[in-house]
Amino acid sequence: MKIVLTGRRRLEIQKNSKSEKSGKGQVRLQVLYCAICRTDAKMWDQGHRDLLLPRVPGHEMAVADSQGKRYVIWPGVSCGTCPHCRTGRENRCEHLQILGFHRDGGFADEIIAPADSLISVPETLDSAISCFAEPMGCIFHALANFPVKKNPRFLIYGGGTMGLLAGLVIHASGGKPMVIEKNKEKTLAAQPFLKATGIACTTNTTENGFDAVINACPDTQAFADGLKKLRKGGHFIFFSGLTKNATIGTDLIDLIHYHEITISGRYGLAPADMQRAVDFIDAHQRILATLVQGIVAPESAPGLLPQVLAGKGFKYILDFTASQIPEQPGQNNQ
């Protein structure tokens, strides 16, 4: 089966004909689980100028090959030859394509993906939890250039999945994260995670002088407040794009000049970031399990996308394992 985006707010559950052949350097894989990302929900709701329909969404997936070996997939398809690819910055590839966007993704029981995009999953790592590898890899990419400082104080705007994952990585590395989340319902839902980690989460703070700020939400007011909360010489990690066509006062922008603030734009992830993420989630999977809102049948996807778009809950994971028949030696999957 496959779940196909055929138009704005239109998802169809179709039979997977499996007629597409894998090309050179590609491999056909069984999808075990695929998480729903808010990007999937935005694509369902708004479309995109570069999106060609019909398209199978999904880029946070756990897969297995014909021998049962498990992997996660770096969702980019890079050229491998441009200056960015040659220096390990494949997320900047001049010809980058993305699974679930430019090519069919993981909302299906099978996927064809580049063999060199596969990252092995340890035997100890639960397959469903391994779906966190892509979003966690984005966090590792975001934090990669932060200058080393003992016990840095981080302020994170946004207590959704990405904000909490950022808090977990910072906390595990010895930093002191504080999460700002104005939605009290979301903060309440995050209590198992917050209690397990000891990470502070509040609707606002009067504290200042933070070493670093990361915006894990598109709110322009959060962006502005973050600039004010930084110490002189602080570091702003520009992680989430802002609401389109919003304005920011130049007096706030001037703080970058007067306080010598460093702003780092961070987008996506490279394969090396995802490898680091796999090792990290293997060691922290019990905590990550508190962010799993539900492991559900694929048929649930159309009803869940509005909730994901509205930011309700954390991570929903589609379970494709029940729809698959184990392949027998000398036979093809039907």
C-alpha positions, -999 to 999 in steps of 0.1 A, spaced: 0 0 0 10 36 -4 -5 69 8 -4 94 -21 -8 132 -20 -29 139 -51 -39 175 -44 -42 202 -17 -56 184 14 -62 152 -6 -46 120 4 -54 87 -12 -46 52 0 -37 32 -30 -23 -3 -38 14 -2 -44 19 -17 -78 57 -21 -71 63 -18 -109 90 8 -105 125 -7 -109 154 3 -89 181 21 -109 219 21 -107 230 27 -71 195 23 -58 179 -4 -36 143 -15 -30 135 -15 7 106 -25 30 93 4 51 88 -7 86 78 26 102 75 62 90 69 92 113 47 121 103 66 154 102 50 188 104 66 194 70 45 166 56 14 183 71 24 217 57 29 201 23 -6 185 25 -21 218 36 -3 244 14 15 225 -13 48 239 -25 59 256 -57 85 228 -64 62 199 -55 49 178 -84 19 157 -77 10 129 -72 36 123 -45 41 98 -16 52 119 14 74 109 43 111 112 51 115 100 87 115 63 82 129 30 94 135 4 66 148 -31 60 165 -48 31 156 -82 17 179 -99 43 161 -81 71 190 -57 79 176 -25 92 185 11 83 174 47 85 176 68 53 193 101 49 164 117 29 185 138 6 196 127 -29 227 147 -36 249 150 -68 281 140 -50 302 163 -72 294 199 -63 317 218 -39 293 213 -10 290 175 -15 328 172 -18 332 188 17 306 168 36 279 195 33 255 175 12 225 193 27 237 223 6 240 203 -26 232 225 -57 211 197 -71 196 183 -39 164 162 -41 145 151 -11 126 118 -5 89 125 2 91 158 -18 110 155 -51 108 117 -50 83 93 -34 89 89 3 81 66 32 43 67 34 43 33 17 52 -3 24 82 -1 0 106 26 -11 134 29 -36 164 49 -22 201 54 -30 222 27 -14 247 52 -2 220 71 18 214 41 41 227 42 77 227 10 97 206 7 128 221 -11 159 204 -43 171 196 -26 204 176 2 188 139 -1 185 128 3 149 100 27 156 123 49 178 148 49 150 124 72 131 138 100 153 171 98 135 162 124 108 149 151 132 176 144 157 202 147 129 188 181 122 194 191 158 230 178 156 235 198 125 221 229 141 244 227 171 275 217 152 291 251 149 283 263 184 315 274 200 327 252 228 319 267 263 316 250 296 280 245 308 265 269 282 231 284 290 207 278 261 172 293 256 150 273 232 119 289 217 93 262 210 84 232 231 74 209 202 92 178 192 122 197 177 126 221 206 125 192 231 150 172 210 173 202 210 170 204 248 179 167 252 211 170 231 222 202 249 214 186 283 232 154 275 263 174 265 264 193 298 246 224 288 217 241 306 187 243 284 155 263 291 125 258 268 99 285 262 65 272 252 34 294 255 9 265 249 2 251 284 -15 221 269 16 212 251 38 217 282 14 194 301 18 168 275 56 170 277 57 164 314 69 127 311 98 140 289 106 170 312 105 149 343 128 123 328 154 149 317 150 176 343 148 202 315 131 235 325 101 245 305 81 277 311 58 301 292 83 330 297 114 340 316 128 372 330 163 357 328 189 373 304 225 367 294 220 334 277 250 320 258 229 308 229 193 309 216 177 285 191 144 292 175 124 259 171 93 278 161 84 303 133 72 331 156 88 364 148 82 376 183 102 347 197 130 356 173 130 392 185 128 382 222 157 357 217 180 385 204 172 405 236 179 375 259 214 369 246 245 380 264 269 402 245 289 380 221 261 354 223 251 330 195 217 328 178 210 296 160 185 304 132 169 270 130 133 275 121 122 297 92 99 326 103 63 333 94 63 347 59 59 385 53 63 394 90 84 424 100 110 429 126 121 463 140 155 476 129 162 485 166 163 447 173 184 440 143 209 466 156 214 445 186 234 421 163 257 450 157 260 466 191 262 433 211 283 415 185 259 386 182 267 358 159 238 344 139 241 309 123 216 298 97 212 260 99 191 240 75 185 203 72 212 177 79 241 158 63 246 121 64 273 125 91 247 143 113 223 114 109 250 89 119 256 108 151 219 109 157 215 71 154 242 65 181 225 92 203 190 79 201 202 43 207 215 56 241 183 77 249 155 57 234 135 54 267 133 92 269 124 95 233 96 70 237 79 96 259 75 118 228 57 91 208 21 101 206 11 69 190 22 41 167 -7 38 143 -20 21 112 -11 39 80 -48 44 72 -48 69 102 -26 93 83 -53 114 66 -70 121 99 -38 128 118 -23 154 94 -46 182 106 -35 175 142 1 175 133 -3 208 113 -20 224 144 10 213 166 -11 189 187 9 162 203 44 151 194 54 123 171 29 100 154 45 70 137 29 49 109 33 12 112 37 -6 79 49 -39 93 14 -54 96 8 -50 58 39 -69 47 43 -106 40 78 -119 48 98 -127 16 106 -164 12 139 -175 -4 135 -175 -42 102 -155 -41 93 -119 -47 71 -99 -24 35 -95 -36 
